[in-house]
Amino acid sequence: MATTSIQKKQIRDVVLTHAHLDHIAGLPFFIDDLFVSLEEPIRVHATKEVIEKLQKNIFNWEIYPNFSELHNKVGAVLEYCQFEIGTEISVKHLSIKSLEVNHKVQTVGFLIADEKSKIAFTSDTAEMDGFWKVVNAEKSLAAILIECAFPDELENLALQSHHLTPAILKMELGKLKNTNCPIYVINMKPVYREKIVKQIEKLAIENLQILEVGKIYEW
Ligand SMILES: [Zn+2]
């Protein structure tokens, strides 16, 4: 969660997929940096399990302050907003439906919609069935964002840690009915990015591309 100063002023809702460190590492410092200036709390939307992990392992006074106990001059600085898997929540102008995926810990992907369009997002996952069932029932998705953390030569590690490789990603995309929907690869481990990109290009799947970090996409 690397944020610019403009984003720091605007972001007040954080929606979590799971509690792995690479997905929450920025959150403690984000709240810390904004502590004095917040006029409303940072709302952390997550499942009960993820909220409990944050409270137990991060915001526990041992690793970092328990911000949910602290107030600035205006009021609370951190508020937990619990959601149930499979339900839809409203966050600002977005409606966000969580879908359980297949990762090493409880993890959700999302269907994210505004009044104009809807996209699907896997977060971290290994091969899945339930996610595709929901995605295949959607009539007009604008995009699917799917992870591919490891290159093919690290398939064992991918299987152990519940992630995808380009070869497994190809099999997963075989479960998708709408083959025209643009698909973007996300969550590549940075150190393997170049290898993964080459292997994905070799797959030669027409509607499959790499999501560029830092680029703004509009759907
Ligand atoms: Zn993870």
py3Dmol code that shows the C-alpha trace and the ligand (Angstrom):
import py3Dmol

protein = """\
ATOM      1  CA  MET A   1       0.000   0.000   0.000  1.00  0.00           C
ATOM      2  CA  ALA A   2       2.304   2.740  -1.265  1.00  0.00           C
ATOM      3  CA  THR A   3       0.397   6.003  -1.356  1.00  0.00           C
ATOM      4  CA  THR A   4       1.065   9.475  -2.733  1.00  0.00           C
ATOM      5  CA  SER A   5       0.340  12.559  -0.634  1.00  0.00           C
ATOM      6  CA  ILE A   6      -2.898  13.170  -2.579  1.00  0.00           C
ATOM      7  CA  GLN A   7      -4.007   9.586  -1.923  1.00  0.00           C
ATOM      8  CA  LYS A   8      -3.178  10.055   1.765  1.00  0.00           C
ATOM      9  CA  LYS A   9      -5.623  12.959   1.830  1.00  0.00           C
ATOM     10  CA  GLN A  10      -8.346  11.038   0.021  1.00  0.00           C
ATOM     11  CA  ILE A  11      -8.215   7.408   1.163  1.00  0.00           C
ATOM     12  CA  ARG A  12     -10.297   6.719   4.255  1.00  0.00           C
ATOM     13  CA  ASP A  13     -11.526   3.195   3.420  1.00  0.00           C
ATOM     14  CA  VAL A  14      -9.193   0.215   3.118  1.00  0.00           C
ATOM     15  CA  VAL A  15     -10.656  -3.120   1.992  1.00  0.00           C
ATOM     16  CA  LEU A  16      -8.490  -6.137   2.808  1.00  0.00           C
ATOM     17  CA  THR A  17      -8.380  -9.479   1.025  1.00  0.00           C
ATOM     18  CA  HIS A  18      -6.313 -11.329   3.636  1.00  0.00           C
ATOM     19  CA  ALA A  19      -3.793 -10.711   6.380  1.00  0.00           C
ATOM     20  CA  HIS A  20      -0.509 -11.662   4.693  1.00  0.00           C
ATOM     21  CA  LEU A  21       2.162  -9.084   5.365  1.00  0.00           C
ATOM     22  CA  ASP A  22       2.633  -7.980   1.743  1.00  0.00           C
ATOM     23  CA  HIS A  23      -1.049  -6.969   1.752  1.00  0.00           C
ATOM     24  CA  ILE A  24      -1.131  -5.089   5.062  1.00  0.00           C
ATOM     25  CA  ALA A  25       2.427  -3.817   5.549  1.00  0.00           C
ATOM     26  CA  GLY A  26       1.598  -0.238   4.579  1.00  0.00           C
ATOM     27  CA  LEU A  27      -1.453   0.058   6.813  1.00  0.00           C
ATOM     28  CA  PRO A  28       0.223   0.741  10.207  1.00  0.00           C
ATOM     29  CA  PHE A  29       2.374   3.548   8.774  1.00  0.00           C
ATOM     30  CA  PHE A  30      -0.534   4.921   6.753  1.00  0.00           C
ATOM     31  CA  ILE A  31      -2.565   5.435   9.942  1.00  0.00           C
ATOM     32  CA  ASP A  32       0.487   6.626  11.872  1.00  0.00           C
ATOM     33  CA  ASP A  33       1.339   9.301   9.264  1.00  0.00           C
ATOM     34  CA  LEU A  34      -2.243  10.594   9.281  1.00  0.00           C
ATOM     35  CA  PHE A  35      -2.847  10.280  13.027  1.00  0.00           C
ATOM     36  CA  VAL A  36      -2.994  13.995  13.873  1.00  0.00           C
ATOM     37  CA  SER A  37      -4.734  15.197  10.713  1.00  0.00           C
ATOM     38  CA  LEU A  38      -7.552  12.644  10.411  1.00  0.00           C
ATOM     39  CA  GLU A  39     -11.026  14.170  10.605  1.00  0.00           C
ATOM     40  CA  GLU A  40     -12.654  10.768  10.329  1.00  0.00           C
ATOM     41  CA  PRO A  41     -11.269   7.300  11.135  1.00  0.00           C
ATOM     42  CA  ILE A  42      -9.579   5.039   8.605  1.00  0.00           C
ATOM     43  CA  ARG A  43     -12.184   2.328   8.057  1.00  0.00           C
ATOM     44  CA  VAL A  44     -10.621  -1.107   7.592  1.00  0.00           C
ATOM     45  CA  HIS A  45     -13.093  -3.443   5.885  1.00  0.00           C
ATOM     46  CA  ALA A  46     -12.245  -7.122   6.369  1.00  0.00           C
ATOM     47  CA  THR A  47     -13.600 -10.467   7.521  1.00  0.00           C
ATOM     48  CA  LYS A  48     -13.738 -11.295  11.238  1.00  0.00           C
ATOM     49  CA  GLU A  49     -10.728 -13.603  10.850  1.00  0.00           C
ATOM     50  CA  VAL A  50      -8.578 -10.920   9.217  1.00  0.00           C
ATOM     51  CA  ILE A  51      -9.573  -8.264  11.776  1.00  0.00           C
ATOM     52  CA  GLU A  52      -8.675 -10.641  14.604  1.00  0.00           C
ATOM     53  CA  LYS A  53      -5.281 -11.325  13.007  1.00  0.00           C
ATOM     54  CA  LEU A  54      -4.576  -7.595  12.730  1.00  0.00           C
ATOM     55  CA  GLN A  55      -5.545  -7.056  16.360  1.00  0.00           C
ATOM     56  CA  LYS A  56      -3.570 -10.044  17.597  1.00  0.00           C
ATOM     57  CA  ASN A  57      -0.424  -9.693  15.499  1.00  0.00           C
ATOM     58  CA  ILE A  58      -0.021  -6.053  14.430  1.00  0.00           C
ATOM     59  CA  PHE A  59      -2.065  -3.518  16.390  1.00  0.00           C
ATOM     60  CA  ASN A  60      -1.282  -5.145  19.744  1.00  0.00           C
ATOM     61  CA  TRP A  61       1.059  -2.561  21.343  1.00  0.00           C
ATOM     62  CA  GLU A  62       3.913  -5.085  20.892  1.00  0.00           C
ATOM     63  CA  ILE A  63       4.443  -4.638  17.174  1.00  0.00           C
ATOM     64  CA  TYR A  64       2.557  -1.371  16.753  1.00  0.00           C
ATOM     65  CA  PRO A  65       0.038   0.738  18.712  1.00  0.00           C
ATOM     66  CA  ASN A  66      -3.502  -0.478  19.036  1.00  0.00           C
ATOM     67  CA  PHE A  67      -4.908   2.424  17.035  1.00  0.00           C
ATOM     68  CA  SER A  68      -8.500   1.356  17.624  1.00  0.00           C
ATOM     69  CA  GLU A  69      -8.019   2.397  21.292  1.00  0.00           C
ATOM     70  CA  LEU A  70      -6.561   5.790  20.420  1.00  0.00           C
ATOM     71  CA  HIS A  71      -8.188   9.090  19.488  1.00  0.00           C
ATOM     72  CA  ASN A  72      -6.860  12.301  18.008  1.00  0.00           C
ATOM     73  CA  LYS A  73      -8.474  15.708  18.709  1.00  0.00           C
ATOM     74  CA  VAL A  74     -11.428  14.886  16.459  1.00  0.00           C
ATOM     75  CA  GLY A  75     -12.097  11.284  17.432  1.00  0.00           C
ATOM     76  CA  ALA A  76     -11.266   7.682  16.490  1.00  0.00           C
ATOM     77  CA  VAL A  77      -8.471   7.049  13.993  1.00  0.00           C
ATOM     78  CA  LEU A  78      -9.160   3.391  13.140  1.00  0.00           C
ATOM     79  CA  GLU A  79     -12.490   1.681  12.793  1.00  0.00           C
ATOM     80  CA  TYR A  80     -12.931  -1.985  11.841  1.00  0.00           C
ATOM     81  CA  CYS A  81     -15.839  -2.746   9.512  1.00  0.00           C
ATOM     82  CA  GLN A  82     -16.495  -6.477   9.416  1.00  0.00           C
ATOM     83  CA  PHE A  83     -18.030  -8.175   6.400  1.00  0.00           C
ATOM     84  CA  GLU A  84     -19.186 -11.739   5.781  1.00  0.00           C
ATOM     85  CA  ILE A  85     -17.778 -13.644   2.814  1.00  0.00           C
ATOM     86  CA  GLY A  86     -20.263 -13.677  -0.068  1.00  0.00           C
ATOM     87  CA  THR A  87     -21.985 -10.445   0.929  1.00  0.00           C
ATOM     88  CA  GLU A  88     -21.925  -7.070  -0.755  1.00  0.00           C
ATOM     89  CA  ILE A  89     -20.707  -3.924   0.983  1.00  0.00           C
ATOM     90  CA  SER A  90     -20.884  -0.277  -0.076  1.00  0.00           C
ATOM     91  CA  VAL A  91     -17.698   1.712   0.093  1.00  0.00           C
ATOM     92  CA  LYS A  92     -18.162   5.273  -1.158  1.00  0.00           C
ATOM     93  CA  HIS A  93     -19.537   4.949  -4.713  1.00  0.00           C
ATOM     94  CA  LEU A  94     -18.507   1.300  -5.063  1.00  0.00           C
ATOM     95  CA  SER A  95     -20.333  -1.886  -4.325  1.00  0.00           C
ATOM     96  CA  ILE A  96     -17.931  -4.666  -3.378  1.00  0.00           C
ATOM     97  CA  LYS A  97     -18.885  -8.320  -3.172  1.00  0.00           C
ATOM     98  CA  SER A  98     -16.414 -10.700  -1.545  1.00  0.00           C
ATOM     99  CA  LEU A  99     -15.801 -14.201  -2.933  1.00  0.00           C
ATOM    100  CA  GLU A 100     -13.681 -16.800  -1.191  1.00  0.00           C
ATOM    101  CA  VAL A 101     -10.651 -17.891  -3.217  1.00  0.00           C
ATOM    102  CA  ASN A 102      -8.078 -20.634  -2.557  1.00  0.00           C
ATOM    103  CA  HIS A 103      -5.051 -19.267  -0.735  1.00  0.00           C
ATOM    104  CA  LYS A 104      -2.994 -20.574   2.183  1.00  0.00           C
ATOM    105  CA  VAL A 105      -5.067 -18.502   4.628  1.00  0.00           C
ATOM    106  CA  GLN A 106      -8.668 -17.314   4.409  1.00  0.00           C
ATOM    107  CA  THR A 107      -8.661 -14.914   1.458  1.00  0.00           C
ATOM    108  CA  VAL A 108     -11.304 -13.160  -0.582  1.00  0.00           C
ATOM    109  CA  GLY A 109     -11.380 -11.840  -4.105  1.00  0.00           C
ATOM    110  CA  PHE A 110     -13.879  -9.172  -5.083  1.00  0.00           C
ATOM    111  CA  LEU A 111     -16.479  -8.189  -7.632  1.00  0.00           C
ATOM    112  CA  ILE A 112     -16.204  -4.400  -7.656  1.00  0.00           C
ATOM    113  CA  ALA A 113     -18.875  -2.293  -9.340  1.00  0.00           C
ATOM    114  CA  ASP A 114     -19.868   1.333  -9.798  1.00  0.00           C
ATOM    115  CA  GLU A 115     -22.885   2.544 -11.763  1.00  0.00           C
ATOM    116  CA  LYS A 116     -20.952   2.134 -15.003  1.00  0.00           C
ATOM    117  CA  SER A 117     -19.074  -1.151 -14.855  1.00  0.00           C
ATOM    118  CA  LYS A 118     -17.975  -4.157 -12.862  1.00  0.00           C
ATOM    119  CA  ILE A 119     -14.619  -5.904 -12.533  1.00  0.00           C
ATOM    120  CA  ALA A 120     -13.477  -9.115 -10.837  1.00  0.00           C
ATOM    121  CA  PHE A 121     -10.306  -9.337  -8.754  1.00  0.00           C
ATOM    122  CA  THR A 122      -8.781 -12.576  -7.429  1.00  0.00           C
ATOM    123  CA  SER A 123      -6.235 -11.351  -4.883  1.00  0.00           C
ATOM    124  CA  ASP A 124      -3.781 -14.160  -3.975  1.00  0.00           C
ATOM    125  CA  THR A 125      -5.027 -17.595  -4.953  1.00  0.00           C
ATOM    126  CA  ALA A 126      -4.260 -21.067  -6.279  1.00  0.00           C
ATOM    127  CA  GLU A 127      -6.663 -22.884  -8.634  1.00  0.00           C
ATOM    128  CA  MET A 128     -10.322 -22.059  -7.924  1.00  0.00           C
ATOM    129  CA  ASP A 129     -13.819 -23.187  -8.789  1.00  0.00           C
ATOM    130  CA  GLY A 130     -16.249 -21.010  -6.798  1.00  0.00           C
ATOM    131  CA  PHE A 131     -14.739 -17.780  -8.092  1.00  0.00           C
ATOM    132  CA  TRP A 132     -15.201 -18.859 -11.717  1.00  0.00           C
ATOM    133  CA  LYS A 133     -18.779 -19.927 -11.067  1.00  0.00           C
ATOM    134  CA  VAL A 134     -19.623 -16.399  -9.920  1.00  0.00           C
ATOM    135  CA  VAL A 135     -17.596 -14.754 -12.681  1.00  0.00           C
ATOM    136  CA  ASN A 136     -19.226 -16.935 -15.340  1.00  0.00           C
ATOM    137  CA  ALA A 137     -22.663 -15.864 -14.112  1.00  0.00           C
ATOM    138  CA  GLU A 138     -21.788 -12.194 -14.702  1.00  0.00           C
ATOM    139  CA  LYS A 139     -22.995 -10.939 -18.062  1.00  0.00           C
ATOM    140  CA  SER A 140     -20.665  -8.062 -18.832  1.00  0.00           C
ATOM    141  CA  LEU A 141     -17.510  -7.824 -16.794  1.00  0.00           C
ATOM    142  CA  ALA A 142     -15.225  -4.995 -17.887  1.00  0.00           C
ATOM    143  CA  ALA A 143     -12.082  -6.762 -16.680  1.00  0.00           C
ATOM    144  CA  ILE A 144     -10.703  -9.638 -14.624  1.00  0.00           C
ATOM    145  CA  LEU A 145      -7.585  -9.094 -12.525  1.00  0.00           C
ATOM    146  CA  ILE A 146      -5.846 -12.367 -11.703  1.00  0.00           C
ATOM    147  CA  GLU A 147      -2.712 -13.148  -9.762  1.00  0.00           C
ATOM    148  CA  CYS A 148       0.385 -14.938 -11.028  1.00  0.00           C
ATOM    149  CA  ALA A 149       2.954 -14.844  -8.231  1.00  0.00           C
ATOM    150  CA  PHE A 150       5.601 -17.306  -9.423  1.00  0.00           C
ATOM    151  CA  PRO A 151       7.292 -18.400 -12.681  1.00  0.00           C
ATOM    152  CA  ASP A 152       6.748 -21.934 -14.003  1.00  0.00           C
ATOM    153  CA  GLU A 153      10.030 -23.283 -12.611  1.00  0.00           C
ATOM    154  CA  LEU A 154       8.791 -22.528  -9.080  1.00  0.00           C
ATOM    155  CA  GLU A 155       5.598 -24.529  -9.479  1.00  0.00           C
ATOM    156  CA  ASN A 156       6.251 -26.541  -6.302  1.00  0.00           C
ATOM    157  CA  LEU A 157       6.590 -23.383  -4.265  1.00  0.00           C
ATOM    158  CA  ALA A 158       3.445 -21.999  -5.920  1.00  0.00           C
ATOM    159  CA  LEU A 159       1.515 -25.160  -5.016  1.00  0.00           C
ATOM    160  CA  GLN A 160       2.822 -25.122  -1.437  1.00  0.00           C
ATOM    161  CA  SER A 161       1.982 -21.464  -0.889  1.00  0.00           C
ATOM    162  CA  HIS A 162      -1.272 -21.500  -2.912  1.00  0.00           C
ATOM    163  CA  HIS A 163      -0.344 -19.202  -5.773  1.00  0.00           C
ATOM    164  CA  LEU A 164      -0.481 -19.432  -9.581  1.00  0.00           C
ATOM    165  CA  THR A 165       2.217 -19.818 -12.226  1.00  0.00           C
ATOM    166  CA  PRO A 166       1.707 -18.970 -15.922  1.00  0.00           C
ATOM    167  CA  ALA A 167       1.008 -22.662 -16.730  1.00  0.00           C
ATOM    168  CA  ILE A 168      -1.577 -22.974 -13.955  1.00  0.00           C
ATOM    169  CA  LEU A 169      -3.023 -19.579 -14.893  1.00  0.00           C
ATOM    170  CA  LYS A 170      -3.618 -20.910 -18.413  1.00  0.00           C
ATOM    171  CA  MET A 171      -5.567 -23.853 -16.989  1.00  0.00           C
ATOM    172  CA  GLU A 172      -7.573 -21.500 -14.780  1.00  0.00           C
ATOM    173  CA  LEU A 173      -8.511 -19.330 -17.752  1.00  0.00           C
ATOM    174  CA  GLY A 174      -9.864 -22.475 -19.399  1.00  0.00           C
ATOM    175  CA  LYS A 175     -12.668 -22.309 -16.809  1.00  0.00           C
ATOM    176  CA  LEU A 176     -13.733 -18.850 -17.991  1.00  0.00           C
ATOM    177  CA  LYS A 177     -16.743 -18.794 -20.307  1.00  0.00           C
ATOM    178  CA  ASN A 178     -16.511 -15.198 -21.554  1.00  0.00           C
ATOM    179  CA  THR A 179     -13.268 -15.429 -23.443  1.00  0.00           C
ATOM    180  CA  ASN A 180     -13.475 -11.837 -24.730  1.00  0.00           C
ATOM    181  CA  CYS A 181     -13.200 -10.215 -21.321  1.00  0.00           C
ATOM    182  CA  PRO A 182      -9.882  -8.357 -20.879  1.00  0.00           C
ATOM    183  CA  ILE A 183      -7.712 -10.121 -18.304  1.00  0.00           C
ATOM    184  CA  TYR A 184      -4.899  -8.428 -16.413  1.00  0.00           C
ATOM    185  CA  VAL A 185      -2.166 -10.245 -14.502  1.00  0.00           C
ATOM    186  CA  ILE A 186      -1.475  -8.817 -11.034  1.00  0.00           C
ATOM    187  CA  ASN A 187       0.438  -9.676  -7.833  1.00  0.00           C
ATOM    188  CA  MET A 188       3.604 -10.987  -9.459  1.00  0.00           C
ATOM    189  CA  LYS A 189       6.442 -11.379  -6.966  1.00  0.00           C
ATOM    190  CA  PRO A 190       8.630  -8.413  -7.997  1.00  0.00           C
ATOM    191  CA  VAL A 191      11.845 -10.443  -8.085  1.00  0.00           C
ATOM    192  CA  TYR A 192      10.365 -12.861 -10.698  1.00  0.00           C
ATOM    193  CA  ARG A 193       8.433 -10.248 -12.673  1.00  0.00           C
ATOM    194  CA  GLU A 194      10.589 -10.386 -15.816  1.00  0.00           C
ATOM    195  CA  LYS A 195      10.484 -14.197 -15.996  1.00  0.00           C
ATOM    196  CA  ILE A 196       6.734 -14.319 -15.404  1.00  0.00           C
ATOM    197  CA  VAL A 197       6.071 -11.650 -18.044  1.00  0.00           C
ATOM    198  CA  LYS A 198       8.059 -13.656 -20.650  1.00  0.00           C
ATOM    199  CA  GLN A 199       6.203 -16.859 -19.787  1.00  0.00           C
ATOM    200  CA  ILE A 200       2.841 -15.109 -19.971  1.00  0.00           C
ATOM    201  CA  GLU A 201       3.727 -13.608 -23.359  1.00  0.00           C
ATOM    202  CA  LYS A 202       4.574 -17.142 -24.560  1.00  0.00           C
ATOM    203  CA  LEU A 203       1.061 -18.277 -23.659  1.00  0.00           C
ATOM    204  CA  ALA A 204      -0.123 -15.969 -26.487  1.00  0.00           C
ATOM    205  CA  ILE A 205      -3.583 -15.507 -25.033  1.00  0.00           C
ATOM    206  CA  GLU A 206      -5.054 -12.561 -26.918  1.00  0.00           C
ATOM    207  CA  ASN A 207      -7.027 -10.851 -24.150  1.00  0.00           C
ATOM    208  CA  LEU A 208      -4.382 -11.478 -21.460  1.00  0.00           C
ATOM    209  CA  GLN A 209      -2.021  -8.664 -20.512  1.00  0.00           C
ATOM    210  CA  ILE A 210       0.109  -7.512 -17.598  1.00  0.00           C
ATOM    211  CA  LEU A 211      -1.338  -4.809 -15.354  1.00  0.00           C
ATOM    212  CA  GLU A 212       1.155  -1.958 -15.306  1.00  0.00           C
ATOM    213  CA  VAL A 213       1.970  -0.730 -11.829  1.00  0.00           C
ATOM    214  CA  GLY A 214       1.395   3.001 -11.456  1.00  0.00           C
ATOM    215  CA  LYS A 215      -0.818   3.290 -14.552  1.00  0.00           C
ATOM    216  CA  ILE A 216      -4.385   4.462 -14.005  1.00  0.00           C
ATOM    217  CA  TYR A 217      -6.978   2.181 -15.596  1.00  0.00           C
ATOM    218  CA  GLU A 218     -10.566   3.230 -16.171  1.00  0.00           C
ATOM    219  CA  TRP A 219     -13.265   0.668 -16.778  1.00  0.00           C
TER     220      TRP A 219
END
"""
ligand_1 = """\
1
ZN
Zn -1.071 -14.002 0.384
"""
view = py3Dmol.view(width=600, height=400)
view.addModel(protein, "pdb")
view.setStyle({"model": 0}, {"cartoon": {"style": "trace"}})
view.addModel(ligand_1, "xyz")
view.setStyle({"model": 1}, {"stick": {}})
view.zoomTo()
view.show()
